[in-house]
Amino acid sequence: MSEPLHETRLVVNGVPHTVQVPARRLLADCLRQDLGLTGTHLGCEHGVCGACTVLVDGAPMRSCLLFAAGMDGAEITTVEGCRAPDGGLGPVQQAFRDCHGLQCGFCTPGFVTTVTAWLRDHPDPTEEQAREAIGGNLCRCTGYQNIVASVLRAAEINREQP
Amino acid sequence: MKPPVFTYHRPETVAEALDVLAEVGHDGKVLAGGQSLVPLLNMRLAAPAHLVDVNRLAELDEVAREPDGVRVGALARHARVEHDQAAVDAVPLLGQAIADIAHTAIRNRGTVVGSLVHADPAAELPAVLVLLGGTMELASAAAGGGPRRVAAADFFLGPLESAVRPGELATAALFPAPPAGSGSAWVEVARRHGDYAVCGIGVLVELDQGLRVGSARAALISVGPVPVPVDLTDALGGQPHDAADWAAAGRLAAAAVDPEDDIHASAAYRRHLAGVLTARAARAAAAHAATRLEGAA
């Protein structure tokens, strides 16, 4: 139990943190265990399912394939950071609610982060583009139809409330 | 599903990285994007004693258009190369193939050079490097006088085995620009888009002034331990770019590969795919060449 610890500075959802982590601590586990941000879910733990997707300096990445210590100095956005400034639901979260884009909800955090980042570059997507956008995230409940609808709805909300 | 214990090194310069790699030798493993390595660690299929994280080596974070092609440094992520217009204009096959690598979140982190060094027989980029006749640059503290250069044909030794030696760091890959009058295509079949290909192929076709096929070459993945190069010129040479005997090219490729059964597909099905996809990719590459010639005219 005497693994060396690495001091690591992370800015998570705008809040600076300094954690002491063993080198092998995955970013996902750091977020959940060290910072108590349990919104990020671990599904497959080998990069396939997309549930653990977070934004690193704005870009979606698998937090199960990153070591926390290697992220020293990075800005991380988790699903908790995708809420509205007033603490209510953010546009993508609101859209998933409006369109029943989730059932059990386990995969949802990865979808919300992925879609939040993607809509910045694709503010007015077609349905086909919306399908492509979520191609790297697995959902076992919904059959994806309502998630595609949620992506389109989120784009609509973003356009209504710039 | 958690990585085993390792000693973590995070050098700030290439020189420092090479010193660490020389010191740890066989027990060291380089961590770049980690999109293949970290799954192996999580599943405990690999347990290196030392991990040398090269993500701070800013000097390797480059995509450079050079007179004869594109130089991709060891820290350039797939997404960066994919969106570098000058790079994909010079070497269109890079953009065509990278679009089929996994998903956005993986391409945002995984590196081109890392994928080459990993040498997965189902990965796209090794075939791209082989098809274009590219080169790898391997630096080491021992070499001193500049990196060792290894041609693509000598770099891929077997499944997950490349020519990188203990103590070496792959610092760059050089992708030669195909000649004017050439076109390329990448085609693959995967169980789901973004999965590793059951069979994949890149084709490079060069047309003459009369828009006839001068030469045609292919490299196939997932049908052998390393990318399989196949010269398709015998099947297509001298024929019109829009009406060549694509099926003959397919037969040539299907005969050249020696796939194996696995849980994803039988050898017979992979061989069938090699034929069908070769015909499809050759046709697309010839059309691409014609479009580029018209664009240049």
HADDOCK unambig.tbl for C-alpha pairs under 7 A between the chains (distance, minus, plus):
assign (segid A and resid 23 and name CA) (segid B and resid 8 and name CA) 5.97 0.50 0.50
assign (segid A and resid 24 and name CA) (segid B and resid 3 and name CA) 5.99 0.50 0.50
assign (segid A and resid 24 and name CA) (segid B and resid 5 and name CA) 6.38 0.50 0.50
assign (segid A and resid 45 and name CA) (segid B and resid 1 and name CA) 6.55 0.50 0.50
assign (segid A and resid 46 and name CA) (segid B and resid 39 and name CA) 4.55 0.50 0.50
assign (segid A and resid 46 and name CA) (segid B and resid 42 and name CA) 6.80 0.50 0.50
assign (segid A and resid 47 and name CA) (segid B and resid 39 and name CA) 6.93 0.50 0.50
assign (segid A and resid 59 and name CA) (segid B and resid 108 and name CA) 6.76 0.50 0.50
assign (segid A and resid 60 and name CA) (segid B and resid 105 and name CA) 5.00 0.50 0.50
assign (segid A and resid 61 and name CA) (segid B and resid 105 and name CA) 4.45 0.50 0.50
assign (segid A and resid 61 and name CA) (segid B and resid 106 and name CA) 6.42 0.50 0.50
assign (segid A and resid 61 and name CA) (segid B and resid 108 and name CA) 6.56 0.50 0.50
assign (segid A and resid 61 and name CA) (segid B and resid 109 and name CA) 6.71 0.50 0.50
assign (segid A and resid 62 and name CA) (segid B and resid 105 and name CA) 6.39 0.50 0.50
assign (segid A and resid 65 and name CA) (segid B and resid 34 and name CA) 6.61 0.50 0.50
assign (segid A and resid 65 and name CA) (segid B and resid 35 and name CA) 6.23 0.50 0.50
assign (segid A and resid 65 and name CA) (segid B and resid 38 and name CA) 5.45 0.50 0.50
assign (segid A and resid 65 and name CA) (segid B and resid 39 and name CA) 6.81 0.50 0.50
assign (segid A and resid 135 and name CA) (segid B and resid 103 and name CA) 6.99 0.50 0.50
assign (segid A and resid 136 and name CA) (segid B and resid 103 and name CA) 5.25 0.50 0.50
